[in-house]
Amino acid sequence: MEDITSEREIAEALTPKVAIQCAKSAILISSLKNTTLDYANLNQNKNEENLKEVVELKMKIVKEKLKNKRLKLCSVTELLIQVIALLSVWTLLLLLALN
């Protein structure tokens, strides 16, 4: 009977230790889960911010391209006006010289 009581005593003594170790393990596992979830959420937020920034930069590039096209069109128009004005002045001078 001593073996049975000693086994019971051992089992009773080990049960609180095992329970404490299980609780510690559960706490560590839950903290690891929280850490990985927090990291995943943070990473997802950074990805969303980066995507928004990329979209904004693409929009800026499109606006700059449109602005450059307008500037080119204005410069070509200005050049044509200058050429027409120069030809008009030459024609006027030629008419004055021939009369």
C-alpha positions in Angstrom: 0.0 0.0 0.0 2.9 2.2 0.5 3.6 2.1 -3.2 0.1 3.3 -4.0 0.2 6.1 -1.5 3.6 7.2 -2.7 2.4 7.2 -6.3 -0.6 9.2 -5.3 1.6 11.6 -3.4 3.9 11.9 -6.4 1.0 12.5 -8.7 -0.6 15.1 -6.4 2.8 16.8 -6.1 3.4 16.8 -9.8 -0.1 18.1 -10.7 0.4 21.7 -9.5 3.8 21.8 -11.1 2.5 20.6 -14.4 -0.4 23.0 -14.2 1.9 25.9 -13.5 4.1 24.8 -16.5 1.1 24.5 -18.7 -0.1 27.9 -17.7 3.3 29.5 -18.4 3.4 27.7 -21.8 -0.1 29.0 -22.6 0.9 32.5 -21.7 4.0 32.4 -23.8 2.1 30.9 -26.8 -0.6 33.6 -26.5 2.0 36.4 -26.3 3.7 34.9 -29.4 0.4 34.9 -31.2 -0.3 38.5 -30.2 3.2 39.5 -31.3 2.9 37.8 -34.7 -0.7 39.2 -35.2 0.5 42.7 -34.2 3.5 42.4 -36.6 1.2 41.2 -39.4 -1.3 44.1 -38.8 1.6 46.6 -38.7 3.0 45.1 -41.9 -0.4 45.2 -43.6 -0.8 48.9 -42.5 2.6 49.7 -43.9 1.8 48.0 -47.2 -1.5 50.0 -47.5 0.4 53.2 -46.8 3.0 52.3 -49.4 0.3 51.5 -52.0 -1.4 54.9 -51.3 1.9 56.6 -51.7 2.6 54.8 -55.0 -0.9 55.8 -56.3 -0.3 59.5 -55.3 3.1 59.5 -57.0 1.6 58.0 -60.1 -1.0 60.7 -60.2 1.7 63.3 -59.8 3.7 61.8 -62.7 0.6 61.9 -64.9 -0.1 65.6 -63.9 3.6 66.5 -64.7 3.3 64.8 -68.1 0.2 66.7 -68.9 1.9 69.9 -67.8 4.9 69.2 -70.0 2.6 68.5 -73.0 0.9 71.8 -72.5 4.2 73.6 -72.3 5.4 72.0 -75.5 2.2 73.0 -77.3 2.5 76.5 -76.0 6.1 76.8 -77.1 5.3 75.5 -80.6 2.4 77.9 -80.8 4.6 80.8 -79.7 7.2 79.9 -82.3 4.6 79.8 -85.1 3.3 83.3 -84.0 6.9 84.6 -84.0 7.5 83.2 -87.5 4.3 84.7 -88.8 5.1 88.1 -87.2 8.6 88.0 -88.8 7.2 87.1 -92.2 4.6 89.9 -91.9 7.4 92.4 -91.1 9.5 91.2 -94.0 6.5 91.4 -96.4 5.8 95.0 -95.2 9.4 96.0 -95.7 9.5 94.4 -99.1 6.3 96.2 -100.2 7.8 99.5 -98.9 11.0 98.9 -100.7 9.4 98.1 -104.0 7.1 101.1 -104.0 
